[in-house]
Amino acid sequence: MSKIDLSRAITALKCGELVVYPTDTLYALGADVYNGDAVRRIFETKHRPFGIPLSVAVASFDSIENIAFVNYNARRLAEQFLPGSLTLVLNKKSTISSIITGGLDKVAVRIPDNEVALELLSKFGPLTATSANVHDMETPRDIEGIKKQFKDGDVTVYLDCGKLNALPSTIVDITTKTPKIIREGIITKKNILDAIRHG
């Protein structure tokens, strides 16, 4: 991935436009989480109901603390699995718009284990991390397939890193005492419980 491509992506994001970027699982459709108009464009581009929350990608654990209230279990899981294929659901701070969270007081956040994603996130800031597809359609594993689902002009920059083949991330809600697995991916429920229990 060239520095020119990253620079173009950052410029587009600053202008409230959308980019497609790679993660350690699949490609994500990214917008500035602090730009309400850009976030609305995510929902419109994906034809996604506004009541379904979007996840957020960040570059570091410190960045998680900027947007969500972090508890003991969050720290344990972050130490063990992040960056990686784990999405943590935490109580959100007021810095995150309720548009992103579908009106809920929780936010789903992750640190993708992908060099391009981490560089983009570290240089720009938190981005939406929703899959790069039209709602209820299969998520393509390459840029060519993604472009077929979106219209010209929907996405300003595509960061092409070839075909991505990983499984979706595991999503765990840790806002309550007992973690709740919302979606099990590469990281299993046993992995999650063991990490917390042995902390």
Backbone as ProteinMPNN parsed JSONL, in Angstrom:
{"seq_chain_A": "MSKIDLSRAITALKCGELVVYPTDTLYALGADVYNGDAVRRIFETKHRPFGIPLSVAVASFDSIENIAFVNYNARRLAEQFLPGSLTLVLNKKSTISSIITGGLDKVAVRIPDNEVALELLSKFGPLTATSANVHDMETPRDIEGIKKQFKDGDVTVYLDCGKLNALPSTIVDITTKTPKIIREGIITKKNILDAIRHG", "coords_chain_A": {"N_chain_A": [[0.846, -1.196, 0.0], [0.698, 2.108, -0.996], [2.083, 5.255, 0.164], [0.891, 7.37, -1.041], [-1.694, 6.455, -1.651], [-2.709, 6.101, 0.963], [-2.586, 8.736, 1.848], [-4.423, 9.935, 0.118], [-6.747, 8.663, 1.011], [-6.946, 9.64, 3.644], [-7.281, 12.378, 3.14], [-9.766, 12.282, 1.815], [-11.422, 11.32, 3.897], [-11.257, 13.446, 5.703], [-12.727, 15.259, 4.32], [-15.242, 14.365, 4.666], [-15.94, 12.172, 3.19], [-16.296, 8.736, 1.99], [-14.369, 5.756, 2.532], [-12.968, 2.61, 1.531], [-11.365, 0.18, 3.373], [-8.804, -2.234, 4.319], [-9.13, -4.82, 6.813], [-8.194, -7.095, 9.471], [-9.972, -9.048, 9.055], [-12.291, -8.715, 7.046], [-12.905, -6.409, 4.293], [-13.623, -3.025, 5.221], [-16.083, -0.406, 5.427], [-15.394, 2.864, 5.677], [-15.839, 5.851, 7.611], [-15.466, 9.116, 9.05], [-15.972, 9.017, 12.425], [-16.788, 11.153, 13.925], [-18.115, 12.84, 12.299], [-21.213, 13.581, 11.566], [-22.747, 13.747, 9.178], [-21.203, 12.258, 7.392], [-21.346, 9.751, 8.597], [-24.065, 9.233, 8.326], [-24.115, 8.925, 5.587], [-22.878, 6.474, 5.342], [-24.885, 4.669, 6.233], [-26.81, 5.209, 4.258], [-25.449, 4.511, 1.899], [-25.009, 1.796, 2.28], [-27.601, 0.971, 2.394], [-28.675, 0.482, 4.877], [-30.642, -0.004, 7.765], [-31.217, 2.697, 10.05], [-31.425, 2.018, 12.682], [-29.73, -0.056, 13.251], [-26.748, -0.596, 14.808], [-23.399, 0.71, 14.105], [-20.082, -0.577, 14.075], [-16.925, 0.509, 15.49], [-13.614, 1.272, 14.539], [-10.381, 1.527, 15.96], [-6.994, 2.708, 16.631], [-5.589, 2.077, 18.912], [-5.509, 1.048, 22.41], [-5.779, 3.226, 24.09], [-7.265, 4.906, 22.485], [-9.695, 3.597, 22.518], [-10.504, 4.181, 25.103], [-11.121, 6.829, 24.82], [-13.609, 6.898, 23.667], [-15.286, 5.147, 24.953], [-16.419, 3.656, 28.059], [-14.182, 1.943, 29.945], [-13.814, -1.197, 31.436], [-12.665, -3.669, 33.879], [-12.784, -6.24, 32.639], [-12.672, -5.518, 29.97], [-10.076, -4.541, 29.748], [-8.582, -6.858, 30.304], [-9.3, -8.53, 28.126], [-8.481, -6.973, 25.99], [-5.715, -6.879, 26.394], [-5.1, -9.517, 25.878], [-6.117, -10.149, 23.294], [-6.137, -8.009, 21.452], [-4.295, -5.906, 19.187], [-6.643, -7.542, 16.995], [-9.033, -10.135, 16.063], [-11.403, -9.341, 17.518], [-14.274, -7.798, 18.781], [-15.295, -5.425, 21.045], [-18.055, -4.707, 23.059], [-19.035, -1.886, 24.675], [-20.05, 0.492, 27.222], [-20.893, 3.587, 25.901], [-19.199, 6.766, 25.556], [-20.054, 10.282, 25.628], [-18.776, 11.379, 23.516], [-19.187, 9.896, 21.274], [-21.511, 9.742, 18.707], [-25.041, 9.113, 18.861], [-26.071, 8.305, 16.495], [-24.289, 6.531, 15.34], [-24.491, 4.413, 17.119], [-27.026, 3.484, 16.843], [-28.909, 4.66, 18.467], [-28.538, 3.479, 20.902], [-26.946, 3.085, 24.167], [-24.52, 1.934, 24.04], [-21.371, 1.032, 22.516], [-19.722, -0.629, 19.862], [-16.445, -1.675, 19.524], [-13.201, -2.04, 18.004], [-9.762, -3.118, 17.462], [-8.178, -3.515, 14.642], [-6.022, -6.089, 13.412], [-4.143, -5.287, 11.274], [-1.79, -3.926, 9.153], [-2.137, -1.778, 7.323], [-4.683, -0.795, 8.013], [-4.175, -0.037, 10.695], [-2.256, 1.956, 10.358], [-3.712, 3.861, 8.906], [-5.754, 4.436, 10.781], [-4.24, 5.379, 12.94], [-3.151, 7.688, 11.889], [-5.359, 9.161, 11.092], [-7.647, 8.765, 12.837], [-10.485, 7.449, 14.769], [-12.627, 5.263, 12.898], [-15.652, 4.274, 11.198], [-16.425, 0.801, 11.143], [-17.896, -0.944, 9.681], [-18.892, -3.689, 7.581], [-17.858, -3.792, 4.138], [-20.192, -3.691, 2.19], [-23.461, -3.968, 0.638], [-26.32, -3.778, 2.679], [-27.506, -6.847, 3.959], [-26.5, -8.266, 1.836], [-24.004, -10.532, 0.613], [-20.695, -10.162, 1.887], [-18.164, -9.086, -0.169], [-14.864, -10.418, -0.784], [-12.894, -9.12, -2.05], [-11.747, -6.053, -3.662], [-12.778, -5.658, -6.227], [-15.214, -7.079, -6.212], [-16.561, -5.639, -4.247], [-16.859, -3.108, -5.412], [-18.772, -3.664, -7.313], [-21.094, -3.786, -5.862], [-21.524, -1.235, -4.876], [-22.469, 2.097, -5.95], [-21.078, 4.277, -8.505], [-19.176, 6.873, -7.184], [-20.079, 6.566, -4.613], [-18.069, 5.671, -2.899], [-14.973, 7.154, -2.231], [-12.226, 6.48, -2.081], [-10.56, 3.424, -2.508], [-8.733, 1.159, -0.708], [-6.722, -1.145, -1.764], [-5.847, -4.318, -0.881], [-5.657, -6.811, -1.942], [-7.167, -10.112, -1.934], [-9.146, -10.872, 0.866], [-9.495, -13.246, 3.419], [-10.327, -13.921, 5.973], [-12.296, -14.975, 8.841], [-15.267, -13.365, 10.223], [-15.02, -11.033, 13.003], [-15.087, -11.932, 16.512], [-17.732, -10.954, 18.585], [-18.226, -9.479, 21.678], [-20.181, -8.597, 24.418], [-19.394, -6.69, 27.102], [-20.528, -5.162, 29.051], [-21.891, -5.963, 31.205], [-21.661, -7.987, 34.218], [-21.258, -10.689, 33.596], [-19.792, -11.726, 30.667], [-21.258, -11.478, 27.404], [-21.543, -13.35, 24.556], [-22.023, -12.19, 21.419], [-21.528, -12.685, 18.754], [-19.782, -15.429, 17.586], [-16.529, -15.85, 16.482], [-13.291, -16.338, 15.193], [-12.022, -16.199, 17.671], [-12.965, -17.956, 20.432], [-15.808, -18.601, 22.638], [-14.874, -19.919, 24.882], [-12.182, -19.121, 24.864], [-12.536, -16.411, 25.487], [-13.746, -16.469, 28.077], [-11.779, -17.842, 29.507], [-9.647, -16.034, 29.39], [-10.596, -13.937, 30.942], [-11.139, -15.198, 33.362], [-8.641, -16.044, 34.234], [-7.341, -13.786, 34.805]], "CA_chain_A": [[0.0, 0.0, 0.0], [1.56, 3.272, -1.119], [1.783, 6.407, 1.017], [-0.016, 8.222, -1.815], [-3.048, 5.929, -1.447], [-3.112, 6.441, 2.329], [-2.783, 10.185, 1.888], [-5.709, 10.198, -0.559], [-7.807, 8.193, 1.898], [-7.037, 10.58, 4.764], [-7.876, 13.606, 2.602], [-11.184, 12.008, 1.577], [-12.098, 11.232, 5.198], [-11.334, 14.805, 6.254], [-13.769, 15.952, 3.554], [-16.531, 13.735, 4.937], [-16.216, 11.148, 2.192], [-16.176, 7.353, 2.447], [-13.27, 4.947, 1.991], [-12.956, 1.179, 1.844], [-10.016, -0.156, 3.834], [-8.704, -3.625, 4.762], [-8.915, -5.142, 8.225], [-7.682, -8.458, 9.606], [-11.051, -9.979, 8.721], [-12.762, -8.37, 5.707], [-12.825, -4.971, 4.027], [-14.573, -2.208, 5.968], [-16.488, 0.871, 4.859], [-14.992, 3.793, 6.726], [-16.159, 7.278, 7.65], [-15.091, 9.794, 10.289], [-17.045, 8.772, 13.397], [-17.197, 12.424, 14.52], [-18.801, 13.598, 11.265], [-22.552, 13.003, 11.483], [-23.177, 13.621, 7.785], [-20.464, 11.144, 6.806], [-21.9, 8.523, 9.166], [-25.359, 9.016, 7.662], [-23.827, 8.42, 4.236], [-22.602, 5.028, 5.488], [-26.179, 3.982, 6.267], [-27.472, 5.37, 2.958], [-24.699, 3.759, 0.894], [-25.221, 0.369, 2.525], [-29.044, 0.71, 2.523], [-28.745, -0.135, 6.196], [-31.55, 0.705, 8.668], [-30.497, 3.526, 11.01], [-31.506, 1.437, 14.019], [-28.708, -1.095, 13.421], [-25.506, 0.129, 15.124], [-22.146, 0.496, 13.385], [-18.917, -0.735, 14.94], [-15.892, 1.534, 15.334], [-12.231, 0.781, 14.586], [-9.407, 2.486, 16.493], [-5.619, 2.243, 16.478], [-4.938, 1.734, 20.177], [-6.394, 0.938, 23.566], [-6.046, 4.598, 24.553], [-8.347, 5.439, 21.654], [-10.942, 3.009, 23.025], [-10.878, 4.925, 26.312], [-11.656, 8.136, 24.429], [-14.996, 6.81, 23.187], [-16.089, 4.206, 25.745], [-16.021, 3.413, 29.448], [-13.441, 0.689, 29.957], [-13.838, -1.895, 32.722], [-11.6, -4.657, 34.082], [-12.855, -7.282, 31.613], [-12.218, -4.941, 28.704], [-8.614, -4.499, 29.795], [-8.07, -8.223, 30.201], [-9.495, -9.032, 26.768], [-7.637, -6.178, 25.092], [-4.333, -7.341, 26.574], [-4.948, -10.867, 25.326], [-6.56, -10.385, 21.92], [-6.09, -6.848, 20.563], [-5.102, -5.938, 17.961], [-7.075, -8.869, 16.594], [-10.404, -10.351, 15.583], [-12.333, -9.235, 18.647], [-15.008, -6.543, 18.913], [-15.793, -5.246, 22.408], [-19.211, -3.822, 23.227], [-18.843, -1.156, 25.922], [-20.893, 1.677, 27.377], [-20.265, 4.659, 25.139], [-19.091, 8.118, 26.097], [-20.818, 11.254, 24.843], [-17.996, 11.739, 22.324], [-19.685, 9.106, 20.143], [-22.887, 10.081, 18.366], [-26.029, 8.027, 18.925], [-26.321, 7.842, 15.12], [-23.436, 5.351, 15.156], [-24.898, 3.314, 17.997], [-28.431, 3.152, 16.637], [-29.677, 5.179, 19.591], [-28.217, 2.741, 22.125], [-25.903, 3.706, 24.987], [-23.339, 1.085, 23.936], [-20.651, 1.125, 21.252], [-18.88, -1.782, 19.538], [-15.155, -1.12, 19.102], [-12.157, -3.038, 17.799], [-8.456, -2.709, 16.932], [-7.869, -4.555, 13.644], [-4.627, -6.491, 13.297], [-3.796, -5.105, 9.868], [-0.865, -2.785, 9.129], [-2.719, -0.656, 6.584], [-5.749, -0.248, 8.852], [-3.6, 0.617, 11.874], [-1.612, 3.2, 9.931], [-4.799, 4.786, 8.581], [-6.422, 4.822, 12.022], [-3.33, 6.156, 13.781], [-2.931, 8.991, 11.268], [-6.616, 9.914, 10.955], [-8.506, 8.671, 14.013], [-11.487, 6.381, 14.701], [-13.463, 5.143, 11.708], [-16.65, 3.211, 11.193], [-15.792, -0.463, 10.757], [-18.917, -1.826, 9.136], [-18.422, -4.428, 6.408], [-17.986, -3.073, 2.867], [-21.198, -4.356, 1.357], [-24.836, -3.5, 0.782], [-26.981, -4.499, 3.77], [-28.147, -8.133, 3.66], [-25.811, -8.947, 0.74], [-22.737, -11.138, 1.028], [-19.557, -9.24, 1.862], [-17.099, -9.554, -1.062], [-13.549, -10.517, -0.164], [-11.924, -8.308, -2.784], [-12.233, -4.73, -4.055], [-13.577, -5.781, -7.453], [-16.567, -7.466, -5.822], [-17.17, -4.541, -3.477], [-17.236, -2.047, -6.36], [-19.98, -4.081, -8.022], [-22.262, -3.553, -5.007], [-21.724, 0.203, -4.664], [-22.58, 2.946, -7.141], [-19.98, 5.219, -8.73], [-19.298, 8.065, -6.355], [-20.394, 6.224, -3.214], [-16.801, 5.541, -2.172], [-13.959, 7.987, -2.888], [-10.94, 5.784, -2.156], [-10.492, 2.003, -2.158], [-7.375, 0.723, -0.385], [-6.752, -2.529, -2.234], [-4.799, -5.2, -0.349], [-5.899, -8.153, -2.448], [-8.301, -10.876, -1.414], [-9.114, -11.128, 2.308], [-10.191, -14.518, 3.617], [-10.534, -14.246, 7.386], [-13.645, -15.021, 9.387], [-15.638, -12.155, 10.961], [-14.533, -10.969, 14.383], [-15.963, -12.31, 17.625], [-18.295, -9.781, 19.254], [-18.586, -9.794, 23.061], [-20.708, -7.492, 25.224], [-18.831, -6.782, 28.448], [-21.097, -4.101, 29.873], [-22.44, -6.604, 32.397], [-20.676, -8.776, 34.958], [-20.976, -11.895, 32.813], [-19.688, -11.386, 29.248], [-22.243, -12.098, 26.522], [-21.04, -13.516, 23.202], [-23.048, -11.829, 20.445], [-21.171, -13.451, 17.556], [-18.534, -16.161, 17.811], [-15.686, -15.952, 15.3], [-12.063, -17.089, 15.422], [-11.841, -16.255, 19.129], [-14.128, -18.699, 20.919], [-16.358, -18.247, 23.939], [-13.95, -20.461, 25.879], [-11.037, -18.21, 24.877], [-12.956, -15.186, 26.188], [-13.965, -16.75, 29.502], [-10.491, -18.205, 30.105], [-8.849, -14.815, 29.522], [-11.127, -13.157, 32.078], [-11.042, -15.993, 34.594], [-7.255, -16.195, 34.657], [-6.729, -12.452, 34.925]], "C_chain_A": [[0.881, 1.246, 0.0], [1.128, 4.387, -0.173], [0.834, 7.363, 0.311], [-1.457, 7.778, -1.61], [-3.562, 6.281, -0.048], [-3.405, 7.921, 2.46], [-4.106, 10.573, 1.237], [-6.874, 9.794, 0.328], [-8.024, 9.173, 3.056], [-7.677, 11.89, 4.32], [-9.368, 13.429, 2.379], [-11.968, 11.982, 2.889], [-12.266, 12.607, 5.827], [-12.423, 15.624, 5.565], [-15.151, 15.326, 3.749], [-16.918, 12.661, 3.943], [-15.933, 9.749, 2.76], [-14.986, 6.665, 1.795], [-13.521, 3.48, 2.343], [-11.532, 0.823, 2.211], [-9.981, -1.601, 4.355], [-8.623, -3.727, 6.276], [-8.323, -6.55, 8.279], [-8.758, -9.497, 9.313], [-11.49, -9.752, 7.276], [-12.53, -6.881, 5.467], [-13.933, -4.238, 4.794], [-14.882, -0.934, 5.198], [-16.297, 1.925, 5.94], [-15.449, 5.221, 6.504], [-15.69, 7.816, 8.992], [-16.233, 9.661, 11.297], [-17.562, 10.061, 14.027], [-17.914, 13.33, 13.522], [-20.165, 12.966, 11.012], [-23.036, 12.8, 10.061], [-22.494, 12.436, 7.105], [-21.015, 9.812, 7.305], [-23.255, 8.209, 8.539], [-25.157, 8.461, 6.259], [-23.497, 6.928, 4.26], [-23.909, 4.254, 5.431], [-26.854, 4.037, 4.896], [-26.784, 4.531, 1.884], [-24.925, 2.258, 1.025], [-26.696, -0.033, 2.475], [-29.326, 0.001, 3.854], [-29.706, 0.656, 7.074], [-30.769, 1.473, 9.749], [-30.52, 2.951, 12.429], [-30.483, 0.343, 14.284], [-27.358, -0.417, 13.635], [-24.35, -0.224, 14.192], [-21.033, 0.264, 14.399], [-17.875, 0.321, 14.579], [-14.52, 0.873, 15.428], [-11.323, 1.893, 15.086], [-8.017, 1.866, 16.41], [-5.0, 1.729, 17.765], [-5.96, 1.638, 21.302], [-6.731, 2.311, 24.134], [-7.201, 5.217, 23.775], [-9.697, 4.857, 22.055], [-11.431, 3.817, 24.225], [-11.428, 6.31, 25.995], [-13.13, 8.083, 24.065], [-15.892, 5.909, 24.035], [-15.547, 4.085, 27.161], [-15.419, 2.009, 29.534], [-13.457, 0.079, 31.358], [-12.713, -2.942, 32.772], [-11.595, -5.715, 32.973], [-12.376, -6.773, 30.259], [-10.695, -4.912, 28.653], [-8.011, -5.889, 29.627], [-8.153, -8.732, 28.76], [-8.632, -8.268, 25.763], [-6.182, -6.627, 25.175], [-4.098, -8.668, 25.86], [-5.146, -10.926, 23.811], [-6.432, -9.2, 20.956], [-4.669, -6.33, 20.391], [-5.45, -7.374, 17.552], [-8.548, -8.92, 16.277], [-11.417, -10.383, 16.715], [-12.954, -7.85, 18.66], [-15.605, -6.489, 20.31], [-16.984, -4.296, 22.41], [-19.136, -3.218, 24.628], [-19.864, -0.03, 26.02], [-20.183, 2.867, 26.746], [-20.167, 5.949, 25.939], [-19.821, 9.078, 25.165], [-20.069, 11.713, 23.594], [-18.493, 11.007, 21.081], [-21.169, 9.387, 19.933], [-23.8, 8.865, 18.452], [-26.427, 7.546, 17.534], [-25.544, 6.555, 14.878], [-23.977, 4.161, 15.926], [-26.376, 2.945, 17.864], [-29.319, 3.588, 17.782], [-29.4, 4.483, 20.91], [-27.113, 3.458, 22.896], [-24.629, 2.866, 25.002], [-22.684, 1.287, 22.579], [-19.768, -0.105, 21.088], [-17.578, -1.268, 18.943], [-14.11, -2.217, 18.973], [-10.865, -2.38, 17.31], [-8.041, -3.777, 15.933], [-6.376, -4.829, 13.548], [-4.222, -6.483, 11.823], [-2.972, -3.828, 9.765], [-1.45, -1.559, 8.438], [-3.807, 0.013, 7.417], [-5.176, 0.529, 10.029], [-2.916, 1.928, 11.506], [-2.664, 4.266, 9.608], [-5.455, 5.325, 9.852], [-5.527, 5.694, 12.902], [-3.113, 7.559, 13.214], [-4.203, 9.829, 11.185], [-7.43, 9.942, 12.249], [-9.55, 7.594, 13.818], [-12.354, 6.444, 13.445], [-14.573, 4.13, 11.945], [-15.987, 1.948, 10.645], [-16.812, -1.462, 10.236], [-18.409, -2.494, 7.865], [-18.736, -3.668, 5.116], [-18.907, -3.837, 1.932], [-22.53, -3.63, 1.504], [-25.523, -4.386, 1.809], [-27.725, -5.729, 3.252], [-27.577, -8.819, 2.409], [-24.503, -9.507, 1.273], [-21.609, -10.113, 0.928], [-18.471, -9.79, 0.94], [-15.75, -9.546, -0.349], [-12.486, -9.718, -0.913], [-12.584, -7.01, -3.252], [-13.125, -4.799, -5.288], [-15.029, -6.127, -7.125], [-17.295, -6.37, -5.072], [-17.665, -3.448, -4.417], [-18.513, -2.393, -7.117], [-21.241, -3.826, -7.197], [-22.566, -2.064, -4.836], [-21.827, 0.948, -6.0], [-21.337, 3.829, -7.28], [-20.207, 6.463, -7.87], [-19.641, 7.786, -4.908], [-19.131, 6.248, -2.356], [-15.728, 6.305, -2.938], [-12.649, 7.244, -3.09], [-11.104, 4.324, -1.719], [-9.039, 1.651, -1.894], [-7.303, -0.788, -0.643], [-5.554, -3.311, -1.688], [-5.04, -6.64, -0.776], [-7.098, -8.815, -1.801], [-8.108, -11.161, 0.075], [-9.996, -12.335, 2.609], [-10.543, -14.849, 5.061], [-12.02, -14.273, 7.766], [-13.969, -13.697, 10.08], [-15.129, -12.201, 12.401], [-15.57, -11.52, 15.362], [-16.445, -11.024, 18.293], [-18.733, -10.187, 20.658], [-19.017, -8.528, 23.792], [-20.194, -7.661, 26.644], [-19.301, -5.628, 29.323], [-21.736, -4.652, 31.145], [-21.38, -7.501, 33.02], [-20.268, -10.034, 34.194], [-20.931, -11.533, 31.336], [-20.719, -12.155, 28.416], [-21.676, -12.151, 25.109], [-22.176, -13.238, 22.222], [-22.806, -12.553, 19.129], [-19.831, -14.124, 17.806], [-17.779, -16.306, 16.501], [-14.473, -16.807, 15.612], [-11.788, -17.254, 16.911], [-13.103, -16.851, 19.734], [-14.622, -18.173, 22.261], [-15.435, -18.734, 25.051], [-12.71, -19.572, 26.006], [-11.348, -16.962, 25.707], [-13.038, -15.42, 27.687], [-12.648, -17.103, 30.205], [-9.631, -16.962, 30.358], [-9.288, -13.989, 30.732], [-10.9, -13.883, 33.385], [-9.616, -16.03, 35.122], [-6.526, -14.866, 34.797], [-6.306, -12.143, 36.348]], "O_chain_A": [[1.714, 1.421, 0.889], [-0.03, 4.46, 0.238], [0.067, 8.079, 0.955], [-2.344, 8.609, -1.416], [-4.706, 6.707, 0.111], [-4.372, 8.312, 3.114], [-4.824, 11.436, 1.743], [-7.879, 10.501, 0.394], [-9.162, 9.491, 3.399], [-8.513, 12.451, 5.029], [-10.156, 14.315, 2.711], [-13.053, 12.556, 2.978], [-13.305, 12.898, 6.42], [-12.972, 16.56, 6.146], [-16.112, 15.708, 3.081], [-18.085, 12.279, 3.857], [-15.403, 9.607, 3.862], [-14.638, 6.955, 0.65], [-14.196, 3.163, 3.322], [-10.597, 1.118, 1.467], [-11.007, -2.13, 4.783], [-8.107, -2.828, 6.94], [-7.991, -7.127, 7.243], [-8.482, -10.697, 9.323], [-11.107, -10.509, 6.383], [-12.018, -6.179, 6.339], [-15.029, -4.765, 4.987], [-14.063, -0.445, 4.421], [-16.951, 1.888, 6.982], [-15.45, 5.734, 5.385], [-15.536, 7.062, 9.953], [-17.339, 10.141, 11.048], [-18.65, 10.073, 14.601], [-18.279, 14.458, 13.856], [-20.268, 11.946, 10.331], [-23.671, 11.788, 9.763], [-23.121, 11.702, 6.341], [-21.138, 8.858, 6.537], [-23.557, 7.05, 8.254], [-25.934, 7.626, 5.796], [-23.801, 6.205, 3.311], [-24.033, 3.294, 4.67], [-27.402, 3.039, 4.427], [-27.451, 3.911, 1.055], [-25.022, 1.54, 0.03], [-27.019, -1.22, 2.507], [-30.11, -0.946, 3.925], [-29.602, 1.881, 7.131], [-29.787, 0.966, 10.292], [-29.725, 3.355, 13.277], [-30.37, -0.14, 15.411], [-26.868, 0.269, 12.738], [-24.32, -1.291, 13.58], [-21.049, 0.857, 15.477], [-17.932, 0.939, 13.516], [-14.289, 0.023, 16.287], [-11.466, 3.052, 14.694], [-7.867, 0.671, 16.155], [-3.994, 1.02, 17.727], [-7.103, 2.077, 21.175], [-7.846, 2.532, 24.606], [-8.012, 5.958, 24.332], [-10.723, 5.529, 21.951], [-12.622, 4.103, 24.348], [-12.128, 6.901, 26.818], [-13.829, 9.094, 24.142], [-17.11, 5.903, 23.863], [-14.38, 4.372, 27.426], [-16.082, 1.018, 29.229], [-13.151, 0.753, 32.342], [-11.925, -3.075, 31.836], [-10.541, -6.049, 32.432], [-11.75, -7.509, 29.496], [-10.099, -5.225, 27.622], [-7.04, -6.067, 28.891], [-7.192, -9.298, 28.239], [-8.119, -8.847, 24.806], [-5.5, -6.743, 24.157], [-3.024, -8.906, 25.306], [-4.437, -11.656, 23.119], [-6.603, -9.379, 19.75], [-3.906, -6.315, 21.356], [-4.656, -8.296, 17.739], [-9.229, -7.895, 16.226], [-12.188, -11.333, 16.85], [-12.25, -6.845, 18.563], [-16.334, -7.394, 20.716], [-16.924, -3.212, 21.83], [-19.169, -3.931, 25.63], [-20.47, 0.356, 25.02], [-19.011, 3.121, 27.025], [-20.94, 6.191, 26.866], [-20.164, 8.717, 24.039], [-20.648, 12.356, 22.719], [-18.247, 11.451, 19.96], [-21.974, 9.283, 20.858], [-23.394, 7.741, 18.158], [-27.053, 6.494, 17.4], [-26.063, 5.606, 14.289], [-23.928, 3.029, 15.444], [-26.91, 2.187, 18.673], [-30.353, 2.975, 18.046], [-29.969, 4.857, 21.936], [-26.428, 4.326, 22.355], [-23.764, 3.051, 25.858], [-23.343, 1.665, 21.611], [-19.146, -0.569, 22.044], [-17.593, -0.513, 17.971], [-14.12, -3.194, 19.722], [-10.868, -1.253, 16.815], [-7.593, -4.85, 16.338], [-5.564, -3.906, 13.597], [-3.992, -7.529, 11.216], [-3.397, -2.77, 10.23], [-1.282, -0.434, 8.91], [-3.852, 1.239, 7.519], [-5.637, 1.629, 10.332], [-2.988, 2.901, 12.257], [-2.52, 5.427, 9.991], [-5.68, 6.529, 9.979], [-6.002, 6.636, 13.535], [-2.915, 8.51, 13.97], [-4.143, 11.059, 11.206], [-7.853, 11.006, 12.702], [-9.522, 6.887, 12.81], [-12.755, 7.516, 12.994], [-14.448, 3.241, 12.787], [-15.102, 2.019, 9.792], [-16.618, -2.673, 10.335], [-17.584, -1.924, 7.15], [-19.757, -2.987, 5.019], [-18.466, -4.53, 1.014], [-22.699, -2.785, 2.384], [-25.335, -5.602, 1.812], [-28.459, -5.674, 2.265], [-28.109, -9.839, 1.969], [-23.962, -9.016, 2.263], [-21.572, -9.301, 0.003], [-17.908, -10.847, 1.223], [-15.527, -8.761, 0.573], [-11.335, -9.64, -0.485], [-13.809, -6.88, -3.244], [-14.117, -4.076, -5.379], [-15.957, -5.545, -7.687], [-18.502, -6.19, -5.236], [-18.764, -2.923, -4.239], [-19.255, -1.497, -7.519], [-22.328, -3.667, -7.753], [-23.722, -1.676, -4.671], [-21.336, 0.486, -7.03], [-20.637, 4.093, -6.303], [-21.302, 7.024, -7.844], [-19.512, 8.668, -4.059], [-19.125, 6.772, -1.243], [-15.582, 6.13, -4.148], [-12.026, 7.359, -4.145], [-11.712, 4.038, -0.687], [-8.195, 1.827, -2.773], [-7.768, -1.593, 0.164], [-4.402, -3.002, -1.994], [-4.675, -7.577, -0.066], [-7.938, -8.151, -1.193], [-7.051, -11.63, 0.496], [-11.117, -12.431, 2.108], [-11.013, -15.952, 5.342], [-12.867, -13.678, 7.1], [-13.057, -12.976, 10.484], [-14.847, -13.27, 12.942], [-16.765, -11.564, 15.071], [-15.654, -10.113, 18.537], [-19.515, -11.123, 20.821], [-18.311, -7.519, 23.785], [-20.509, -8.645, 27.315], [-18.585, -5.171, 30.213], [-22.08, -3.894, 32.052], [-20.331, -7.746, 32.424], [-19.093, -10.396, 34.15], [-21.936, -11.075, 30.793], [-21.014, -13.32, 28.686], [-21.364, -11.113, 24.527], [-23.171, -13.962, 22.195], [-23.749, -12.983, 18.464], [-18.861, -13.471, 18.191], [-18.318, -16.821, 15.521], [-14.595, -17.87, 16.22], [-11.37, -18.323, 17.357], [-14.192, -16.304, 19.564], [-13.937, -17.399, 22.93], [-15.239, -18.039, 26.048], [-12.244, -19.3, 27.113], [-10.535, -16.518, 26.518], [-12.47, -14.663, 28.474], [-12.427, -16.715, 31.352], [-8.974, -16.847, 31.393], [-8.463, -13.419, 31.446], [-10.521, -13.281, 34.39], [-9.407, -16.047, 36.335], [-5.301, -14.805, 34.892], [-5.776, -11.064, 36.614]]}, "name": "protein", "num_of_chains": 1, "seq": "MSKIDLSRAITALKCGELVVYPTDTLYALGADVYNGDAVRRIFETKHRPFGIPLSVAVASFDSIENIAFVNYNARRLAEQFLPGSLTLVLNKKSTISSIITGGLDKVAVRIPDNEVALELLSKFGPLTATSANVHDMETPRDIEGIKKQFKDGDVTVYLDCGKLNALPSTIVDITTKTPKIIREGIITKKNILDAIRHG"}
